[in-house]
Amino acid sequence: MQVWSKTTLKSLLLPGGVLLLGVAVLVYSGWLTLALPALSFLGYCALIGGMLLAWRFHSSRIFFALVVLFLAQEAIALFGGGGHIAPGTAGWTAVQAAAVLVPLDFVLIALIDERGFTVSATAPGGLFLFVQSVVVAVLCRAAEGLPSPPVRAHHLATSVSAPVSIADYALVVFAAAGILLLARFLLIRKPVDSALLWSLSAFFLALHFSGNTRVATVYSATAACILAASIVENSYLLAYHDELTALPSRRAFNDALLRLQHPYSIAVVDIDHFKRFNDTYGHDTGDQVLQLVAVNLSRVTGGGQAFRCGGEEFNIVFSGKTTSEVVDHLERLRLAIESSKFRMRGADRRGVPRGPDRRNERGRGRARKGDSIRKLAQPQPPAPLSVTVSVGVATSSKQELPAEEVLQAADKALYRAKANGRNRVETASSPRRKTRVAAGIA
């Protein structure tokens, strides 16, 4: 799997990274001139609006992340004394507690499965956050009467205001949480993981500027906005992307057709004998075949963009390309899919002996012949299966035919590829010479 790509970088930066960068520019440039009451109001609107969105879309993880931000923000406001935070004070203790607990909570939220808003799913998380809040309150109350101890802390220079000291152990927790969230996003590539990473970054800046209530409020509101925006981003992905293959769906394909300008080419790709895969090996194997083909389609060259439009049928759009310019790229795609062997899992091997049977040690010699026969009777692992596809491609003509007619022409070319033996590329303009006929179940 390719870790870094243009799509991955875009998913990582949008919308959380861009939103945080924009807010940072506003803060450092001095263009953000709203008064503190207005900023506080916007911050609470972001928190409440995000919680309502999370509840409406059954996203308990985002809901709990917003609750964590709210509790941390209120603890710092309650014990911070209006922005005067010095080492050893209750406000400083609240900042350090938030700097440790919020990253840990975000990592836990990222690791748990989404279970909606059932009582059994939300009660443990609510109880856990309640206990955390009580512990933080007790620590802050205890610190109110203590002298200020010397603390080795890390200071970050800034021209906006004097930063609040964040202890080294809290910085380590922040860094470790950020690395874990980034690694999880690269593996899972879900908007929630990206949102948790950027929201945690915004909250770090809010803690860093806790001495400046106005700036800290801006970054706290940004952290809440990033989480709320992830719900919209996730809903967009569900609406415009196929969940099984991660390719854009039919709705995205229809939108892409509306933006096309002549000339362009449309290729229709169909998996050969896909129904036989499902009937012979089951739908789980069929899903794996779809994923294998989708991975190759996502790597199509020539500037093509692949879509899953239903079942075993995929479409590829080549903007600004004619048939002669894309047919070689489609041929390379067909060969790449054919060379991607699909190996079935072997049969159940529970009958194979795992070691010497000491209960039958005496009859071991007499049983060797029978064991050899049974070993020969054991089913052997199936040979790798070759998955192939048939492709039909058509290009918009100079008369600027509607995209629907171009798609129909590509469909007819696909049917001709099926009739001519499958595992081949056919163009709508003229029949192509037969390349290779698939053998067996391909």
LOTIKE-130985 format. One line per field, with one value per residue (C-alpha): residue number from 0; x, y, z; residue in three letters. Coordinates in pm, whole numbers, plus 50000, padded with zeros to 5 digits. Example, Ala and Ser with C-alpha at 12.3 -4.5 7.8 and 13.67 -1.06 7.14 Angstrom:
// residues 2
k = (0 / 1)
px = (51230 / 51367)
py = (49550 / 49894)
pz = (50780 / 50714)
r = (ALA / SER)
// end
This chain:
// residues 442
k = (0 / 1 / 2 / 3 / 4 / 5 / 6 / 7 / 8 / 9 / 10 / 11 / 12 / 13 / 14 / 15 / 16 / 17 / 18 / 19 / 20 / 21 / 22 / 23 / 24 / 25 / 26 / 27 / 28 / 29 / 30 / 31 / 32 / 33 / 34 / 35 / 36 / 37 / 38 / 39 / 40 / 41 / 42 / 43 / 44 / 45 / 46 / 47 / 48 / 49 / 50 / 51 / 52 / 53 / 54 / 55 / 56 / 57 / 58 / 59 / 60 / 61 / 62 / 63 / 64 / 65 / 66 / 67 / 68 / 69 / 70 / 71 / 72 / 73 / 74 / 75 / 76 / 77 / 78 / 79 / 80 / 81 / 82 / 83 / 84 / 85 / 86 / 87 / 88 / 89 / 90 / 91 / 92 / 93 / 94 / 95 / 96 / 97 / 98 / 99 / 100 / 101 / 102 / 103 / 104 / 105 / 106 / 107 / 108 / 109 / 110 / 111 / 112 / 113 / 114 / 115 / 116 / 117 / 118 / 119 / 120 / 121 / 122 / 123 / 124 / 125 / 126 / 127 / 128 / 129 / 130 / 131 / 132 / 133 / 134 / 135 / 136 / 137 / 138 / 139 / 140 / 141 / 142 / 143 / 144 / 145 / 146 / 147 / 148 / 149 / 150 / 151 / 152 / 153 / 154 / 155 / 156 / 157 / 158 / 159 / 160 / 161 / 162 / 163 / 164 / 165 / 166 / 167 / 168 / 169 / 170 / 171 / 172 / 173 / 174 / 175 / 176 / 177 / 178 / 179 / 180 / 181 / 182 / 183 / 184 / 185 / 186 / 187 / 188 / 189 / 190 / 191 / 192 / 193 / 194 / 195 / 196 / 197 / 198 / 199 / 200 / 201 / 202 / 203 / 204 / 205 / 206 / 207 / 208 / 209 / 210 / 211 / 212 / 213 / 214 / 215 / 216 / 217 / 218 / 219 / 220 / 221 / 222 / 223 / 224 / 225 / 226 / 227 / 228 / 229 / 230 / 231 / 232 / 233 / 234 / 235 / 236 / 237 / 238 / 239 / 240 / 241 / 242 / 243 / 244 / 245 / 246 / 247 / 248 / 249 / 250 / 251 / 252 / 253 / 254 / 255 / 256 / 257 / 258 / 259 / 260 / 261 / 262 / 263 / 264 / 265 / 266 / 267 / 268 / 269 / 270 / 271 / 272 / 273 / 274 / 275 / 276 / 277 / 278 / 279 / 280 / 281 / 282 / 283 / 284 / 285 / 286 / 287 / 288 / 289 / 290 / 291 / 292 / 293 / 294 / 295 / 296 / 297 / 298 / 299 / 300 / 301 / 302 / 303 / 304 / 305 / 306 / 307 / 308 / 309 / 310 / 311 / 312 / 313 / 314 / 315 / 316 / 317 / 318 / 319 / 320 / 321 / 322 / 323 / 324 / 325 / 326 / 327 / 328 / 329 / 330 / 331 / 332 / 333 / 334 / 335 / 336 / 337 / 338 / 339 / 340 / 341 / 342 / 343 / 344 / 345 / 346 / 347 / 348 / 349 / 350 / 351 / 352 / 353 / 354 / 355 / 356 / 357 / 358 / 359 / 360 / 361 / 362 / 363 / 364 / 365 / 366 / 367 / 368 / 369 / 370 / 371 / 372 / 373 / 374 / 375 / 376 / 377 / 378 / 379 / 380 / 381 / 382 / 383 / 384 / 385 / 386 / 387 / 388 / 389 / 390 / 391 / 392 / 393 / 394 / 395 / 396 / 397 / 398 / 399 / 400 / 401 / 402 / 403 / 404 / 405 / 406 / 407 / 408 / 409 / 410 / 411 / 412 / 413 / 414 / 415 / 416 / 417 / 418 / 419 / 420 / 421 / 422 / 423 / 424 / 425 / 426 / 427 / 428 / 429 / 430 / 431 / 432 / 433 / 434 / 435 / 436 / 437 / 438 / 439 / 440 / 441)
px = (50000 / 50135 / 50170 / 50207 / 50017 / 49843 / 49508 / 49642 / 49801 / 49479 / 49276 / 49520 / 49523 / 49156 / 48974 / 49151 / 49503 / 49388 / 49146 / 49414 / 49661 / 49407 / 49331 / 49702 / 49753 / 49465 / 49607 / 49963 / 49862 / 49635 / 49336 / 49123 / 48972 / 48666 / 48621 / 48658 / 48281 / 48219 / 48500 / 48369 / 48022 / 48161 / 48358 / 48049 / 47855 / 48125 / 48112 / 47733 / 47690 / 47950 / 47780 / 47444 / 47595 / 47767 / 47440 / 47246 / 47498 / 47550 / 47918 / 47982 / 48359 / 48342 / 48087 / 48322 / 48615 / 48414 / 48319 / 48688 / 48769 / 48482 / 48589 / 48952 / 48853 / 48623 / 48882 / 49142 / 48889 / 48774 / 49117 / 49314 / 49214 / 49136 / 49451 / 49708 / 49876 / 50204 / 50391 / 50257 / 49916 / 49584 / 49559 / 49902 / 49801 / 49487 / 49694 / 49936 / 49652 / 49480 / 49810 / 49838 / 49477 / 49346 / 49609 / 49555 / 49178 / 49208 / 49419 / 49164 / 48882 / 49070 / 49121 / 48767 / 48505 / 48209 / 47904 / 47654 / 47459 / 47330 / 47339 / 47584 / 47818 / 47812 / 47787 / 48147 / 48291 / 48079 / 48179 / 48546 / 48537 / 48349 / 48621 / 48888 / 48712 / 48691 / 49060 / 49161 / 48941 / 49097 / 49451 / 49377 / 49217 / 49514 / 49753 / 49580 / 49746 / 50088 / 50397 / 50519 / 50772 / 51053 / 50949 / 51167 / 50951 / 50974 / 50909 / 50806 / 50884 / 50610 / 50538 / 50170 / 50199 / 50411 / 50361 / 50254 / 50512 / 50423 / 50610 / 50841 / 50645 / 50330 / 50516 / 50625 / 50263 / 50151 / 50423 / 50351 / 49977 / 50036 / 50259 / 50005 / 49717 / 49918 / 50017 / 49658 / 49538 / 49795 / 49673 / 49297 / 49261 / 48941 / 48837 / 48791 / 49159 / 49272 / 49032 / 49160 / 49518 / 49451 / 49213 / 49483 / 49729 / 49488 / 49432 / 49808 / 49824 / 49530 / 49724 / 50039 / 49857 / 49651 / 49796 / 49622 / 49254 / 49157 / 49409 / 49348 / 48974 / 49038 / 49239 / 48993 / 48709 / 48922 / 48974 / 48597 / 48533 / 48779 / 48595 / 48258 / 48386 / 48504 / 48142 / 48054 / 48366 / 48281 / 47923 / 48061 / 48285 / 47993 / 47784 / 48048 / 48277 / 48221 / 48286 / 48415 / 48664 / 48729 / 48677 / 48443 / 48085 / 47822 / 47711 / 48067 / 48078 / 47758 / 47899 / 48223 / 48026 / 47872 / 48217 / 48366 / 48479 / 48548 / 48742 / 48724 / 48713 / 48509 / 48611 / 48376 / 48551 / 48375 / 48518 / 48501 / 48291 / 48238 / 47913 / 48104 / 48341 / 48049 / 47865 / 48174 / 48365 / 48111 / 48052 / 48349 / 48580 / 48385 / 48447 / 48820 / 48819 / 48648 / 48908 / 49194 / 49060 / 48987 / 49347 / 49470 / 49208 / 49314 / 49664 / 49553 / 49790 / 49714 / 49530 / 49228 / 48999 / 48823 / 48471 / 48271 / 47928 / 47769 / 47834 / 48141 / 48125 / 48371 / 48409 / 48722 / 48710 / 49001 / 48957 / 49112 / 49214 / 49101 / 49078 / 49418 / 49575 / 49420 / 49404 / 49764 / 49705 / 49396 / 49592 / 49856 / 49577 / 49430 / 49768 / 49830 / 49499 / 49564 / 49907 / 49761 / 49707 / 49436 / 49518 / 49238 / 49285 / 49364 / 49120 / 49078 / 49393 / 49274 / 49306 / 49682 / 49878 / 50053 / 50310 / 50377 / 50079 / 50221 / 49902 / 49962 / 50341 / 50334 / 50131 / 50327 / 50505 / 50188 / 50008 / 50266 / 50109 / 49764 / 49903 / 50068 / 49741 / 49552 / 49820 / 49780 / 49404 / 49440 / 49309 / 49592 / 49585 / 49412 / 49618 / 49616 / 49321 / 49367 / 49124 / 49067 / 48859 / 48701 / 48718 / 48522 / 48622 / 48463 / 48555 / 48341 / 48324 / 48365 / 47988 / 48008 / 47770 / 47617 / 47811 / 47527 / 47578 / 47955 / 47887 / 47648 / 47911 / 48164 / 47906 / 47864 / 48241 / 48243 / 47979 / 48191 / 48492 / 48284 / 48162 / 48514 / 48651 / 48685 / 49012 / 49059 / 49016 / 48772 / 48718 / 48392 / 48555 / 48686 / 48722 / 49062 / 49255 / 49213 / 49486 / 49448 / 49166 / 49141 / 49155 / 48973 / 48770 / 48937)
py = (50000 / 50343 / 50546 / 50892 / 51007 / 51319 / 51185 / 51090 / 51432 / 51601 / 51390 / 51467 / 51845 / 51901 / 52039 / 52034 / 52135 / 52417 / 52547 / 52553 / 52723 / 52989 / 53064 / 53081 / 53335 / 53546 / 53538 / 53628 / 53894 / 54075 / 54062 / 53885 / 54181 / 54027 / 54094 / 53816 / 53780 / 53730 / 53475 / 53287 / 53280 / 53141 / 52881 / 52756 / 52755 / 52535 / 52295 / 52274 / 52263 / 51989 / 51784 / 51818 / 51709 / 51415 / 51310 / 51346 / 51140 / 50884 / 50969 / 50899 / 50928 / 51288 / 51363 / 51237 / 51426 / 51748 / 51670 / 51623 / 51964 / 52124 / 51979 / 52080 / 52431 / 52476 / 52341 / 52591 / 52877 / 52782 / 52747 / 52979 / 53300 / 53504 / 53413 / 53453 / 53113 / 53071 / 52750 / 52580 / 52749 / 52576 / 52713 / 52578 / 52237 / 52242 / 52317 / 52032 / 51789 / 51886 / 51853 / 51493 / 51375 / 51524 / 51354 / 51023 / 51057 / 51136 / 50825 / 50612 / 50766 / 50689 / 50325 / 50240 / 50127 / 50347 / 50211 / 50496 / 50643 / 50336 / 50335 / 50045 / 50232 / 50578 / 50494 / 50367 / 50668 / 50913 / 50753 / 50757 / 51131 / 51202 / 51031 / 51226 / 51554 / 51473 / 51384 / 51706 / 51914 / 51751 / 51812 / 52175 / 52240 / 52083 / 52303 / 52626 / 52625 / 52497 / 52711 / 52732 / 52450 / 52480 / 52299 / 52215 / 52311 / 52384 / 52739 / 52831 / 53183 / 53386 / 53747 / 53722 / 53679 / 53518 / 53141 / 52917 / 52666 / 52311 / 52039 / 51814 / 51500 / 51662 / 51750 / 51387 / 51274 / 51526 / 51415 / 51045 / 51098 / 51299 / 51028 / 50756 / 50951 / 51023 / 50656 / 50547 / 50790 / 50657 / 50303 / 50364 / 50694 / 50801 / 51166 / 51107 / 51023 / 51328 / 51548 / 51416 / 51492 / 51852 / 51918 / 51801 / 52037 / 52328 / 52238 / 52234 / 52593 / 52679 / 52544 / 52720 / 53054 / 52991 / 53310 / 53505 / 53419 / 53571 / 53374 / 53055 / 53087 / 53120 / 52799 / 52613 / 52710 / 52598 / 52256 / 52217 / 52337 / 52082 / 51799 / 51925 / 51961 / 51598 / 51485 / 51669 / 51530 / 51176 / 51217 / 51338 / 51031 / 50799 / 50972 / 50994 / 50696 / 50322 / 50180 / 49841 / 49954 / 50314 / 50431 / 50719 / 50596 / 50637 / 50971 / 51103 / 50961 / 51143 / 51468 / 51414 / 51375 / 51719 / 51881 / 51709 / 51914 / 51772 / 51574 / 51303 / 50926 / 50690 / 50329 / 50066 / 49784 / 49460 / 49165 / 48846 / 48563 / 48751 / 48566 / 48238 / 48365 / 48444 / 48118 / 47899 / 48062 / 48287 / 48660 / 48718 / 48601 / 48812 / 49117 / 49041 / 49017 / 49357 / 49508 / 49358 / 49502 / 49839 / 49871 / 49830 / 50068 / 50336 / 50317 / 50356 / 50575 / 50835 / 51069 / 50844 / 50848 / 50525 / 50493 / 50195 / 50225 / 49909 / 49537 / 49431 / 49728 / 50017 / 50328 / 50527 / 50886 / 51032 / 51408 / 51568 / 51231 / 51047 / 50673 / 50649 / 50821 / 50599 / 50254 / 50169 / 50273 / 50051 / 49761 / 49801 / 49808 / 49487 / 49314 / 49438 / 49291 / 48963 / 48932 / 48995 / 48636 / 48571 / 48286 / 48120 / 48018 / 47649 / 47393 / 47315 / 47147 / 47045 / 46678 / 46709 / 46576 / 46852 / 46623 / 46272 / 46103 / 45950 / 45754 / 45546 / 45525 / 45144 / 45131 / 45407 / 45175 / 44996 / 45329 / 45482 / 45331 / 45456 / 45801 / 45818 / 45732 / 45991 / 46249 / 46185 / 46219 / 46561 / 46836 / 47040 / 47422 / 47550 / 47704 / 48081 / 48216 / 48468 / 48759 / 48926 / 49213 / 49317 / 49683 / 49895 / 50254 / 50538 / 50901 / 51210 / 51307 / 51646 / 51685 / 51693 / 51408 / 51394 / 51195 / 50941 / 50850 / 50818 / 50587 / 50378 / 50346 / 50228 / 49974 / 49836 / 49803 / 49617 / 49371 / 49313 / 49242 / 48987 / 48824 / 48803 / 48599 / 48840 / 48962 / 49224 / 49592 / 49699 / 50048 / 50192 / 50331 / 50003 / 49641 / 49548 / 49234 / 48969 / 48995 / 48694 / 48467 / 48399 / 48035 / 47864 / 48066 / 48402)
pz = (50000 / 49907 / 50227 / 50079 / 49774 / 49653 / 49768 / 50111 / 50161 / 50057 / 50299 / 50578 / 50529 / 50447 / 50624 / 50963 / 50861 / 50636 / 50899 / 51170 / 50937 / 50846 / 51211 / 51294 / 51015 / 51148 / 51502 / 51405 / 51155 / 51402 / 51166 / 51424 / 51607 / 51771 / 52140 / 52397 / 52462 / 52090 / 52065 / 52369 / 52217 / 51890 / 52084 / 52268 / 51940 / 51786 / 52082 / 52101 / 51724 / 51696 / 51969 / 51796 / 51465 / 51635 / 51796 / 51471 / 51274 / 51552 / 51594 / 51962 / 51920 / 51797 / 52069 / 52342 / 52189 / 52209 / 52569 / 52651 / 52502 / 52690 / 53027 / 52974 / 52869 / 53168 / 53413 / 53292 / 53298 / 53650 / 53810 / 53583 / 53759 / 53450 / 53257 / 53539 / 53529 / 53718 / 53799 / 54111 / 54101 / 54054 / 53700 / 53611 / 53752 / 53539 / 53229 / 53300 / 53371 / 53047 / 52859 / 52974 / 52978 / 52653 / 52428 / 52608 / 52573 / 52202 / 52145 / 52330 / 52127 / 51805 / 51905 / 52014 / 51764 / 51674 / 51859 / 51835 / 52126 / 52304 / 52683 / 52692 / 52453 / 52616 / 52987 / 53031 / 52848 / 53046 / 53376 / 53275 / 53195 / 53518 / 53723 / 53533 / 53608 / 53980 / 53994 / 53815 / 54048 / 54355 / 54227 / 54144 / 54484 / 54656 / 54459 / 54566 / 54909 / 54804 / 54735 / 54378 / 54320 / 54065 / 53749 / 53453 / 53158 / 52793 / 52672 / 52322 / 52210 / 52044 / 51967 / 52059 / 52436 / 52701 / 52670 / 52953 / 53067 / 52964 / 53152 / 52955 / 53039 / 52897 / 52577 / 52545 / 52582 / 52320 / 52075 / 52126 / 52080 / 51763 / 51615 / 51699 / 51547 / 51232 / 51198 / 51246 / 50979 / 50731 / 50800 / 50821 / 50631 / 50801 / 50851 / 51225 / 51274 / 51076 / 51276 / 51609 / 51503 / 51397 / 51685 / 51925 / 51756 / 51795 / 52160 / 52217 / 52092 / 52319 / 52618 / 52506 / 52504 / 52817 / 52964 / 52687 / 52727 / 52395 / 52187 / 52384 / 52318 / 51944 / 51930 / 52155 / 51921 / 51625 / 51786 / 51822 / 51466 / 51326 / 51499 / 51381 / 51024 / 51027 / 51059 / 50739 / 50568 / 50673 / 50546 / 50214 / 50185 / 50260 / 49995 / 49721 / 49787 / 49782 / 50127 / 50009 / 49743 / 49860 / 49500 / 49415 / 49376 / 49104 / 49248 / 49213 / 48858 / 48762 / 48901 / 48707 / 48383 / 48433 / 48448 / 48142 / 47844 / 47499 / 47414 / 47680 / 47697 / 47911 / 47973 / 48117 / 48306 / 48400 / 48596 / 48392 / 48539 / 48864 / 48935 / 48920 / 49189 / 49417 / 49349 / 49386 / 49672 / 49845 / 49869 / 50099 / 49823 / 49575 / 49793 / 49797 / 49418 / 49396 / 49626 / 49425 / 49101 / 49267 / 49387 / 49029 / 48895 / 49143 / 48988 / 48627 / 48429 / 48165 / 48399 / 48439 / 48742 / 48836 / 48981 / 49107 / 48955 / 49091 / 49129 / 48934 / 48694 / 48708 / 48495 / 48416 / 48296 / 48095 / 48069 / 47761 / 47610 / 47298 / 47242 / 47075 / 47376 / 47644 / 47487 / 47577 / 47937 / 47949 / 47804 / 48077 / 48335 / 48196 / 48211 / 48565 / 48683 / 48503 / 48667 / 49014 / 49117 / 49372 / 49612 / 49803 / 50164 / 50202 / 50338 / 50704 / 50831 / 51173 / 51074 / 51019 / 51321 / 51518 / 51683 / 51812 / 51971 / 52283 / 52351 / 52037 / 52060 / 52050 / 51731 / 51563 / 51323 / 51216 / 51164 / 50932 / 50623 / 50717 / 50799 / 50459 / 50288 / 50491 / 50413 / 50042 / 50084 / 50244 / 50011 / 49867 / 49873 / 49562 / 49287 / 49250 / 49053 / 48778 / 48783 / 48448 / 48318 / 47991 / 47889 / 47646 / 47571 / 47374 / 47306 / 47266 / 46900 / 46742 / 46744 / 47126 / 47196 / 47544 / 47801 / 47817 / 47451 / 47499 / 47794 / 47584 / 47311 / 47570 / 47695 / 47344 / 47312 / 47644 / 47519 / 47209 / 47431 / 47624 / 47303 / 47160 / 47449 / 47745 / 47899 / 47626 / 47545 / 47273 / 47136 / 47012 / 46697 / 46554 / 46669 / 46808 / 46727 / 46995 / 47258 / 47480 / 47583 / 47955 / 48061 / 48340 / 48584 / 48508)
r = (MET / GLN / VAL / TRP / SER / LYS / THR / THR / LEU / LYS / SER / LEU / LEU / LEU / PRO / GLY / GLY / VAL / LEU / LEU / LEU / GLY / VAL / ALA / VAL / LEU / VAL / TYR / SER / GLY / TRP / LEU / THR / LEU / ALA / LEU / PRO / ALA / LEU / SER / PHE / LEU / GLY / TYR / CYS / ALA / LEU / ILE / GLY / GLY / MET / LEU / LEU / ALA / TRP / ARG / PHE / HIS / SER / SER / ARG / ILE / PHE / PHE / ALA / LEU / VAL / VAL / LEU / PHE / LEU / ALA / GLN / GLU / ALA / ILE / ALA / LEU / PHE / GLY / GLY / GLY / GLY / HIS / ILE / ALA / PRO / GLY / THR / ALA / GLY / TRP / THR / ALA / VAL / GLN / ALA / ALA / ALA / VAL / LEU / VAL / PRO / LEU / ASP / PHE / VAL / LEU / ILE / ALA / LEU / ILE / ASP / GLU / ARG / GLY / PHE / THR / VAL / SER / ALA / THR / ALA / PRO / GLY / GLY / LEU / PHE / LEU / PHE / VAL / GLN / SER / VAL / VAL / VAL / ALA / VAL / LEU / CYS / ARG / ALA / ALA / GLU / GLY / LEU / PRO / SER / PRO / PRO / VAL / ARG / ALA / HIS / HIS / LEU / ALA / THR / SER / VAL / SER / ALA / PRO / VAL / SER / ILE / ALA / ASP / TYR / ALA / LEU / VAL / VAL / PHE / ALA / ALA / ALA / GLY / ILE / LEU / LEU / LEU / ALA / ARG / PHE / LEU / LEU / ILE / ARG / LYS / PRO / VAL / ASP / SER / ALA / LEU / LEU / TRP / SER / LEU / SER / ALA / PHE / PHE / LEU / ALA / LEU / HIS / PHE / SER / GLY / ASN / THR / ARG / VAL / ALA / THR / VAL / TYR / SER / ALA / THR / ALA / ALA / CYS / ILE / LEU / ALA / ALA / SER / ILE / VAL / GLU / ASN / SER / TYR / LEU / LEU / ALA / TYR / HIS / ASP / GLU / LEU / THR / ALA / LEU / PRO / SER / ARG / ARG / ALA / PHE / ASN / ASP / ALA / LEU / LEU / ARG / LEU / GLN / HIS / PRO / TYR / SER / ILE / ALA / VAL / VAL / ASP / ILE / ASP / HIS / PHE / LYS / ARG / PHE / ASN / ASP / THR / TYR / GLY / HIS / ASP / THR / GLY / ASP / GLN / VAL / LEU / GLN / LEU / VAL / ALA / VAL / ASN / LEU / SER / ARG / VAL / THR / GLY / GLY / GLY / GLN / ALA / PHE / ARG / CYS / GLY / GLY / GLU / GLU / PHE / ASN / ILE / VAL / PHE / SER / GLY / LYS / THR / THR / SER / GLU / VAL / VAL / ASP / HIS / LEU / GLU / ARG / LEU / ARG / LEU / ALA / ILE / GLU / SER / SER / LYS / PHE / ARG / MET / ARG / GLY / ALA / ASP / ARG / ARG / GLY / VAL / PRO / ARG / GLY / PRO / ASP / ARG / ARG / ASN / GLU / ARG / GLY / ARG / GLY / ARG / ALA / ARG / LYS / GLY / ASP / SER / ILE / ARG / LYS / LEU / ALA / GLN / PRO / GLN / PRO / PRO / ALA / PRO / LEU / SER / VAL / THR / VAL / SER / VAL / GLY / VAL / ALA / THR / SER / SER / LYS / GLN / GLU / LEU / PRO / ALA / GLU / GLU / VAL / LEU / GLN / ALA / ALA / ASP / LYS / ALA / LEU / TYR / ARG / ALA / LYS / ALA / ASN / GLY / ARG / ASN / ARG / VAL / GLU / THR / ALA / SER / SER / PRO / ARG / ARG / LYS / THR / ARG / VAL / ALA / ALA / GLY / ILE / ALA)
// end
